[in-house]
């Protein structure tokens, strides 16, 4: 059985709170976790949308690549300006209008 003294009880409460990892910074930890998750998602989008694709410096180079692909049977490609690198990439997705 634990002590009934206030100082002993206060010590037990303090030890218990310390074992929880500190609840004082819950909102700060959650904000840091949310920011890290957002940065990780943005990095994954950048890898998928830009870094894993061929980059063309101008639209005419991208159009030449489209013609070259068409000569080998790949049709339906178009070029778009990349929001990440400001270069040009090819896609088979329909153009937005």
DRENPA-3360 file (N, C-alpha, C; in nm, 2 decimals, always signed):
BEGIN
1 = XXXXXXXX = +0.08/-0.12/+0.00/+0.00/+0.00/+0.00/+0.09/+0.12/+0.00 ~ +0.05/+0.22/-0.08/+0.13/+0.35/-0.09/+0.11/+0.43/+0.04 ~ +0.20/+0.53/+0.05/+0.20/+0.62/+0.16/+0.08/+0.72/+0.15 ~ +0.03/+0.76/+0.26/-0.08/+0.86/+0.26/-0.03/+1.00/+0.28 ~ +0.10/+1.02/+0.29/+0.16/+1.16/+0.30/+0.14/+1.23/+0.16 ~ +0.11/+1.36/+0.17/+0.09/+1.44/+0.05/+0.22/+1.45/-0.03 ~ +0.33/+1.46/+0.03/+0.46/+1.47/-0.04/+0.49/+1.34/-0.12 ~ +0.46/+1.23/-0.06/+0.48/+1.10/-0.13/+0.38/+1.08/-0.24;
9 = XXXXXXXX = +0.26/+1.12/-0.22/+0.16/+1.12/-0.33/+0.20/+1.21/-0.44 ~ +0.24/+1.33/-0.41/+0.29/+1.42/-0.52/+0.40/+1.37/-0.60 ~ +0.49/+1.30/-0.53/+0.61/+1.24/-0.59/+0.56/+1.13/-0.69 ~ +0.46/+1.04/-0.64/+0.41/+0.94/-0.73/+0.34/+0.99/-0.85 ~ +0.27/+1.10/-0.83/+0.20/+1.16/-0.95/+0.30/+1.22/-1.04 ~ +0.40/+1.28/-0.99/+0.51/+1.34/-1.08/+0.58/+1.23/-1.16 ~ +0.61/+1.12/-1.09/+0.67/+1.01/-1.16/+0.58/+0.95/-1.27 ~ +0.45/+0.94/-1.24/+0.36/+0.88/-1.33/+0.35/+0.97/-1.46;
17 = XXXXXXXX = +0.34/+1.11/-1.43/+0.33/+1.20/-1.55/+0.46/+1.20/-1.63 ~ +0.58/+1.18/-1.56/+0.70/+1.17/-1.64/+0.71/+1.05/-1.72 ~ +0.65/+0.94/-1.67/+0.65/+0.81/-1.75/+0.56/+0.82/-1.87 ~ +0.47/+0.92/-1.88/+0.38/+0.93/-2.00/+0.45/+1.00/-2.11 ~ +0.57/+1.06/-2.09/+0.64/+1.12/-2.19/+0.61/+1.27/-2.20 ~ +0.54/+1.32/-2.10/+0.51/+1.47/-2.10/+0.39/+1.50/-2.19 ~ +0.29/+1.55/-2.13/+0.17/+1.58/-2.20/+0.17/+1.73/-2.23 ~ +0.27/+1.81/-2.18/+0.28/+1.95/-2.20/+0.29/+1.99/-2.35;
25 = XXXXXXXX = +0.36/+1.91/-2.43/+0.39/+1.94/-2.57/+0.31/+1.86/-2.67 ~ +0.19/+1.82/-2.63/+0.11/+1.73/-2.72/+0.08/+1.80/-2.85 ~ +0.04/+1.93/-2.84/+0.00/+2.00/-2.96/+0.13/+2.03/-3.05 ~ +0.24/+2.06/-2.99/+0.36/+2.09/-3.06/+0.41/+1.97/-3.13 ~ +0.40/+1.85/-3.06/+0.45/+1.72/-3.13/+0.35/+1.69/-3.25 ~ +0.22/+1.71/-3.23/+0.13/+1.68/-3.34/+0.15/+1.77/-3.46 ~ +0.18/+1.90/-3.43/+0.21/+1.99/-3.54/+0.34/+1.95/-3.61 ~ +0.44/+1.91/-3.54/+0.56/+1.87/-3.61/+0.54/+1.74/-3.69;
33 = XXXXXXXX = +0.46/+1.65/-3.63/+0.43/+1.53/-3.71/+0.35/+1.56/-3.83 ~ +0.25/+1.65/-3.83/+0.17/+1.69/-3.94/+0.26/+1.75/-4.05 ~ +0.35/+1.84/-4.01/+0.44/+1.90/-4.10/+0.53/+1.80/-4.17 ~ +0.59/+1.71/-4.09/+0.68/+1.60/-4.15/+0.60/+1.52/-4.25 ~ +0.48/+1.48/-4.21/+0.40/+1.40/-4.31/+0.37/+1.47/-4.44 ~ +0.34/+1.60/-4.42/+0.31/+1.68/-4.54/+0.44/+1.70/-4.63 ~ +0.55/+1.72/-4.57/+0.68/+1.72/-4.65/+0.71/+1.59/-4.71 ~ +0.68/+1.48/-4.64/+0.71/+1.35/-4.70/+0.62/+1.32/-4.82;
41 = XXXXXXXX = +0.49/+1.37/-4.81/+0.39/+1.35/-4.92/+0.44/+1.44/-5.04 ~ +0.48/+1.56/-5.01/+0.52/+1.65/-5.12/+0.65/+1.59/-5.19 ~ +0.74/+1.53/-5.12/+0.86/+1.47/-5.18/+0.82/+1.35/-5.26 ~ +0.72/+1.27/-5.22/+0.68/+1.16/-5.30/+0.61/+1.20/-5.42 ~ +0.53/+1.31/-5.42/+0.46/+1.36/-5.54/+0.57/+1.41/-5.64 ~ +0.67/+1.48/-5.58/+0.77/+1.53/-5.67/+0.85/+1.42/-5.74 ~ +0.88/+1.31/-5.66/+0.95/+1.20/-5.73/+0.87/+1.14/-5.84 ~ +0.74/+1.12/-5.81/+0.65/+1.06/-5.91/+0.63/+1.15/-6.03;
49 = XXXXXXXX = +0.60/+1.28/-6.01/+0.56/+1.37/-6.11/+0.68/+1.43/-6.19 ~ +0.80/+1.43/-6.13/+0.91/+1.50/-6.20/+1.03/+1.42/-6.21 ~ +1.09/+1.38/-6.09/+1.22/+1.32/-6.09/+1.23/+1.19/-6.16 ~ +1.12/+1.12/-6.17/+1.13/+0.98/-6.24/+1.10/+0.99/-6.39 ~ +1.09/+1.11/-6.44/+1.05/+1.13/-6.58/+1.17/+1.20/-6.65 ~ +1.17/+1.18/-6.79/+1.26/+1.26/-6.87/+1.22/+1.40/-6.87 ~ +1.32/+1.49/-6.86/+1.30/+1.64/-6.86/+1.35/+1.69/-6.99 ~ +1.26/+1.77/-7.06/+1.30/+1.84/-7.18/+1.31/+1.99/-7.15;
57 = XXXXXXXX = +1.41/+2.06/-7.21/+1.43/+2.20/-7.17/+1.33/+2.29/-7.24 ~ +1.27/+2.25/-7.35/+1.17/+2.34/-7.42/+1.06/+2.25/-7.48 ~ +0.95/+2.31/-7.52/+0.84/+2.24/-7.57/+0.87/+2.18/-7.70 ~ +0.96/+2.24/-7.78/+0.99/+2.18/-7.91/+1.07/+2.05/-7.90 ~ +1.15/+2.04/-7.79/+1.22/+1.91/-7.77/+1.13/+1.81/-7.73 ~ +1.03/+1.84/-7.64/+0.93/+1.75/-7.60/+0.84/+1.70/-7.72 ~ +0.81/+1.80/-7.81/+0.73/+1.76/-7.92/+0.81/+1.67/-8.02 ~ +0.94/+1.69/-8.03/+1.02/+1.60/-8.10/+1.02/+1.46/-8.04;
65 = XXXXXXXX = +1.02/+1.45/-7.91/+1.02/+1.32/-7.84/+0.88/+1.25/-7.87 ~ +0.78/+1.33/-7.87/+0.64/+1.27/-7.90/+0.64/+1.22/-8.04 ~ +0.70/+1.29/-8.14/+0.70/+1.24/-8.28/+0.79/+1.11/-8.29 ~ +0.90/+1.11/-8.21/+0.98/+0.99/-8.21/+0.91/+0.87/-8.15 ~ +0.83/+0.89/-8.04/+0.75/+0.78/-7.98/+0.64/+0.74/-8.08 ~ +0.59/+0.83/-8.15/+0.48/+0.79/-8.25/+0.54/+0.71/-8.36 ~ +0.66/+0.73/-8.40/+0.72/+0.65/-8.50/+0.74/+0.50/-8.45 ~ +0.74/+0.48/-8.32/+0.75/+0.34/-8.27/+0.62/+0.29/-8.22;
73 = XXXXXXXX = +0.51/+0.36/-8.25/+0.38/+0.31/-8.22/+0.31/+0.36/-8.09 ~ +0.38/+0.45/-8.02/+0.32/+0.51/-7.90/+0.24/+0.63/-7.94 ~ +0.11/+0.63/-7.92/+0.03/+0.75/-7.96/-0.04/+0.81/-7.84 ~ -0.09/+0.92/-7.85/-0.17/+0.98/-7.74/-0.09/+1.06/-7.64 ~ +0.04/+1.09/-7.67/+0.12/+1.16/-7.57/+0.11/+1.31/-7.60 ~ +0.12/+1.38/-7.49/+0.14/+1.53/-7.50/+0.23/+1.58/-7.40 ~ +0.28/+1.70/-7.42/+0.38/+1.76/-7.33/+0.31/+1.86/-7.24 ~ +0.37/+1.87/-7.12/+0.32/+1.97/-7.02/+0.43/+2.03/-6.94;
81 = XXXXXXXX = +0.41/+2.15/-6.90/+0.52/+2.22/-6.82/+0.51/+2.17/-6.68 ~ +0.62/+2.13/-6.62/+0.63/+2.08/-6.49/+0.63/+2.19/-6.38 ~ +0.54/+2.18/-6.28/+0.54/+2.29/-6.18/+0.66/+2.28/-6.08 ~ +0.73/+2.17/-6.08/+0.84/+2.15/-5.99/+0.97/+2.20/-6.05 ~ +1.01/+2.16/-6.18/+1.14/+2.19/-6.23/+1.13/+2.30/-6.35 ~ +1.00/+2.33/-6.38/+0.98/+2.43/-6.49/+1.03/+2.38/-6.63 ~ +1.06/+2.25/-6.64/+1.09/+2.19/-6.76/+0.96/+2.13/-6.83 ~ +0.98/+2.04/-6.93/+0.87/+1.98/-6.99/+0.88/+1.83/-6.98;
89 = XXXXXXXX = +0.77/+1.77/-6.96/+0.76/+1.62/-6.95/+0.65/+1.57/-7.04 ~ +0.65/+1.44/-7.07/+0.54/+1.38/-7.15/+0.45/+1.30/-7.06 ~ +0.32/+1.30/-7.11/+0.22/+1.22/-7.04/+0.12/+1.16/-7.14 ~ +0.06/+1.05/-7.10/-0.05/+1.00/-7.18/-0.18/+1.03/-7.13 ~ -0.19/+1.10/-7.02/-0.32/+1.15/-6.96/-0.38/+1.25/-7.06 ~ -0.51/+1.25/-7.07/-0.58/+1.35/-7.15/-0.55/+1.49/-7.10 ~ -0.54/+1.58/-7.20/-0.51/+1.72/-7.17/-0.63/+1.79/-7.09 ~ -0.60/+1.87/-7.00/-0.71/+1.95/-6.93/-0.74/+2.07/-7.02;
97 = X = -0.86/+2.10/-7.02/-0.89/+2.22/-7.10/-0.96/+2.32/-7.01;
% end
